[in-house]
Amino acid sequence: MCERNYARLNRLLPKQFSPGEHWLIAITEQQHYQLTVLECGPFTTRLKIELLATTAPLLKPSFDVQLYHDAQLAEVVRVAKQRQFAARYPYPNPQMMQPDEKRQINQLLADWLKLCTEQGYLVPEQVVK
């Protein structure tokens, strides 16, 4: 799944980018996602992905994705304010995480990337440095 996420993200990203750059991917006229480059290194890149279509903060998903260029993997490293997901969680647990929470979060990224690559388009005038 992380390999497929990396490949799909690379289809959405420009060839070169630097920290602070961001751009929009539109699914519909009302549904836009903003991708922001948080960090760039020779082997990794960190992106922030957030939905811009809603005014309700509870319905505004946001997550950080770490791209590992040498291994060609992309994984979610933060959702909302939750960071560092364990591979497996005992259940029940105090945070009420699902046993496979990390896999489910990366599946959410996979579903989102599939939607963007199949139905979305880059809004070029929104690319900002």
C-alpha positions in Angstrom: 0.0 0.0 0.0 2.8 2.5 0.9 4.5 1.8 -2.5 1.3 2.5 -4.4 0.7 5.7 -2.3 4.2 6.9 -3.3 3.6 6.2 -7.0 0.2 8.0 -6.9 1.6 11.0 -5.0 4.4 11.3 -7.6 1.8 11.6 -10.3 0.3 14.6 -8.4 3.5 16.4 -7.5 5.6 18.7 -9.8 9.1 17.4 -10.7 10.7 19.9 -8.4 9.4 21.7 -5.3 10.8 23.3 -2.2 9.5 23.8 1.4 6.6 26.3 1.6 5.3 25.6 -1.8 1.7 24.5 -2.0 -0.9 23.8 -4.7 -4.5 22.8 -5.0 -6.1 19.7 -6.4 -9.7 20.1 -7.3 -12.2 17.2 -7.4 -15.2 19.4 -7.9 -15.8 23.2 -7.9 -16.5 22.9 -4.1 -14.0 20.2 -3.1 -10.4 21.2 -3.1 -7.4 19.7 -1.3 -4.3 21.7 -0.6 -0.9 20.0 -0.6 1.9 21.9 1.2 5.6 20.9 1.2 6.7 21.0 4.9 10.2 19.6 4.5 12.5 18.5 1.8 15.7 16.4 2.1 17.7 14.2 -0.3 15.9 11.1 0.9 12.6 12.3 2.3 9.9 14.8 1.8 7.1 15.7 4.2 3.8 17.0 2.9 0.7 18.3 4.6 -2.6 17.4 2.9 -5.8 19.1 4.0 -9.4 19.5 2.7 -10.4 23.1 2.0 -14.0 22.6 1.0 -15.8 22.8 4.4 -16.2 25.4 7.1 -16.8 22.9 9.9 -13.4 22.3 11.6 -14.4 18.8 12.6 -15.0 17.9 9.0 -11.7 19.2 7.8 -9.3 16.3 7.6 -5.6 17.0 7.6 -2.7 14.7 7.7 1.1 14.8 7.1 2.7 12.3 4.8 6.3 11.3 4.8 7.8 10.3 1.4 10.9 8.0 1.5 12.5 8.5 -1.9 15.1 5.8 -1.6 12.6 3.1 -0.6 9.8 4.7 -2.8 7.3 4.6 0.1 4.7 7.1 1.4 3.2 6.8 4.9 0.9 8.9 7.0 2.8 10.2 10.0 0.2 12.6 11.5 -3.6 12.8 11.5 -5.1 15.9 13.1 -3.1 16.1 16.3 -2.2 12.4 16.6 1.4 11.4 15.7 3.5 8.3 15.7 1.2 5.4 15.1 2.1 1.9 16.4 2.0 -1.0 14.0 -0.6 -2.7 16.2 -2.6 -1.7 19.2 -4.0 -3.9 22.0 -7.7 -3.6 22.1 -9.3 -2.0 24.1 -6.8 0.7 24.8 -7.1 4.2 26.5 -7.0 6.1 23.2 -9.6 3.7 21.6 -7.3 3.1 18.6 -8.3 0.2 16.4 -5.8 -2.7 16.4 -4.8 -1.9 12.8 -5.1 1.9 13.1 -1.9 2.6 11.2 -3.0 0.4 8.2 -6.5 2.1 8.2 -5.0 5.6 8.1 -2.7 4.6 5.2 -5.7 3.1 3.5 -7.5 6.5 3.8 -4.5 8.1 2.1 -4.7 5.4 -0.7 -8.4 6.0 -1.2 -7.8 9.8 -1.3 -4.9 9.5 -3.8 -7.0 7.2 -6.0 -9.8 9.8 -6.1 -7.3 12.6 -6.9 -5.5 10.7 -9.7 -8.8 9.4 -11.3 -11.0 12.5 -10.9 -8.9 15.4 -9.7 -6.9 18.0 -11.5 -4.2 20.4 -10.5 -5.3 24.1 -10.3 -2.1 25.6 -11.8 -2.8 29.3 -10.9 -2.9 28.3 -7.3 0.7 27.1 -7.1 2.5 29.4 -4.7 6.1 29.6 -3.5 
